[in-house]
Amino acid sequence: MPSSTASRANRLLRRASDHDLSEHFNEVSRQRTADETAAWYQILAEMERRDELTERRAAARERYQATVLGRRFERARPSSTPM
C-alpha cells in the first residue's frame, strides 16, 4: 500500500465513529484476502490508539483533580505562622 493511501486510510479511521469502526472490523474479520487482513490490522491499531488515548485522558484528569484537591486542602488549612 503506498504511503499516501495508508495515511488517507488512517485519517478515515480516526474520523470514523466507534460504531462504524466496529462494523467495518466485522466486515473484514473474515481475512480472506490480503487487503482484508491489512484492514483488520489497521482497525485493531486504531482501536488500541483510542483505548490508550482514553486511558491517558483519565490519568490526566485524575492528576488534575488531585492537584485541585491538594490546593483546596492547603487553602482550607489554618495558617500556622505567628503574628
VOMAR-849736 format. One record per residue (C-alpha): residue in three letters; x, y, z; residue number from 1. Coordinates in steps of 0.05 Angstrom, whole numbers, plus 5000, padded with zeros to 4 digits. Layout:
BEGIN
<r resn="ALA" x="X" y="Y" z="Z" resi="NUM"/>
...
END
This chain:
BEGIN
<r resn="MET" x="5000" y="5000" z="5000" resi="1"/>
<r resn="PRO" x="5031" y="5067" z="4981" resi="2"/>
<r resn="SER" x="5045" y="5116" z="5036" resi="3"/>
<r resn="SER" x="4993" y="5167" z="5013" resi="4"/>
<r resn="THR" x="4939" y="5113" z="5012" resi="5"/>
<r resn="ALA" x="4959" y="5089" z="5081" resi="6"/>
<r resn="SER" x="4957" y="5159" z="5110" resi="7"/>
<r resn="ARG" x="4889" y="5172" z="5077" resi="8"/>
<r resn="ALA" x="4863" y="5107" z="5107" resi="9"/>
<r resn="ASN" x="4890" y="5127" z="5176" resi="10"/>
<r resn="ARG" x="4854" y="5194" z="5172" resi="11"/>
<r resn="LEU" x="4789" y="5159" z="5153" resi="12"/>
<r resn="LEU" x="4797" y="5111" z="5211" resi="13"/>
<r resn="ARG" x="4809" y="5167" z="5260" resi="14"/>
<r resn="ARG" x="4747" y="5204" z="5238" resi="15"/>
<r resn="ALA" x="4703" y="5142" z="5240" resi="16"/>
<r resn="SER" x="4656" y="5132" z="5298" resi="17"/>
<r resn="ASP" x="4667" y="5074" z="5345" resi="18"/>
<r resn="HIS" x="4604" y="5041" z="5316" resi="19"/>
<r resn="ASP" x="4629" y="5049" z="5244" resi="20"/>
<r resn="LEU" x="4697" y="5023" z="5263" resi="21"/>
<r resn="SER" x="4665" y="4962" z="5296" resi="22"/>
<r resn="GLU" x="4621" y="4947" z="5236" resi="23"/>
<r resn="HIS" x="4680" y="4952" z="5188" resi="24"/>
<r resn="PHE" x="4720" y="4907" z="5234" resi="25"/>
<r resn="ASN" x="4665" y="4855" z="5230" resi="26"/>
<r resn="GLU" x="4664" y="4860" z="5154" resi="27"/>
<r resn="VAL" x="4739" y="4849" z="5145" resi="28"/>
<r resn="SER" x="4747" y="4798" z="5201" resi="29"/>
<r resn="ARG" x="4739" y="4742" z="5151" resi="30"/>
<r resn="GLN" x="4810" y="4756" z="5128" resi="31"/>
<r resn="ARG" x="4803" y="4720" z="5062" resi="32"/>
<r resn="THR" x="4846" y="4770" z="5024" resi="33"/>
<r resn="ALA" x="4910" y="4807" z="5039" resi="34"/>
<r resn="ASP" x="4871" y="4873" z="5036" resi="35"/>
<r resn="GLU" x="4822" y="4848" z="5088" resi="36"/>
<r resn="THR" x="4878" y="4826" z="5133" resi="37"/>
<r resn="ALA" x="4913" y="4893" z="5126" resi="38"/>
<r resn="ALA" x="4847" y="4930" z="5141" resi="39"/>
<r resn="TRP" x="4837" y="4885" z="5202" resi="40"/>
<r resn="TYR" x="4905" y="4904" z="5230" resi="41"/>
<r resn="GLN" x="4893" y="4978" z="5215" resi="42"/>
<r resn="ILE" x="4827" y="4976" z="5252" resi="43"/>
<r resn="LEU" x="4858" y="4940" z="5311" resi="44"/>
<r resn="ALA" x="4913" y="4992" z="5314" resi="45"/>
<r resn="GLU" x="4861" y="5048" z="5313" resi="46"/>
<r resn="MET" x="4821" y="5015" z="5368" resi="47"/>
<r resn="GLU" x="4884" y="5008" z="5411" resi="48"/>
<r resn="ARG" x="4902" y="5080" z="5397" resi="49"/>
<r resn="ARG" x="4834" y="5103" z="5421" resi="50"/>
<r resn="ASP" x="4838" y="5059" z="5483" resi="51"/>
<r resn="GLU" x="4906" y="5087" z="5501" resi="52"/>
<r resn="LEU" x="4881" y="5158" z="5489" resi="53"/>
<r resn="THR" x="4822" y="5145" z="5536" resi="54"/>
<r resn="GLU" x="4869" y="5118" z="5589" resi="55"/>
<r resn="ARG" x="4917" y="5177" z="5583" resi="56"/>
<r resn="ARG" x="4859" y="5226" z="5588" resi="57"/>
<r resn="ALA" x="4832" y="5191" z="5650" resi="58"/>
<r resn="ALA" x="4901" y="5192" z="5682" resi="59"/>
<r resn="ALA" x="4909" y="5266" z="5666" resi="60"/>
<r resn="ARG" x="4840" y="5280" z="5695" resi="61"/>
<r resn="GLU" x="4859" y="5243" z="5759" resi="62"/>
<r resn="ARG" x="4925" y="5283" z="5765" resi="63"/>
<r resn="TYR" x="4887" y="5348" z="5755" resi="64"/>
<r resn="GLN" x="4834" y="5330" z="5807" resi="65"/>
<r resn="ALA" x="4889" y="5311" z="5856" resi="66"/>
<r resn="THR" x="4923" y="5377" z="5844" resi="67"/>
<r resn="VAL" x="4859" y="5417" z="5854" resi="68"/>
<r resn="LEU" x="4842" y="5377" z="5917" resi="69"/>
<r resn="GLY" x="4912" y="5390" z="5945" resi="70"/>
<r resn="ARG" x="4906" y="5464" z="5932" resi="71"/>
<r resn="ARG" x="4837" y="5466" z="5966" resi="72"/>
<r resn="PHE" x="4865" y="5429" z="6025" resi="73"/>
<r resn="GLU" x="4924" y="5478" z="6031" resi="74"/>
<r resn="ARG" x="4877" y="5538" z="6029" resi="75"/>
<r resn="ALA" x="4829" y="5508" z="6079" resi="76"/>
<r resn="ARG" x="4884" y="5493" z="6129" resi="77"/>
<r resn="PRO" x="4893" y="5549" z="6180" resi="78"/>
<r resn="SER" x="4958" y="5585" z="6173" resi="79"/>
<r resn="SER" x="5008" y="5566" z="6227" resi="80"/>
<r resn="THR" x="5051" y="5628" z="6221" resi="81"/>
<r resn="PRO" x="5054" y="5670" z="6285" resi="82"/>
<r resn="MET" x="5035" y="5744" z="6282" resi="83"/>
END
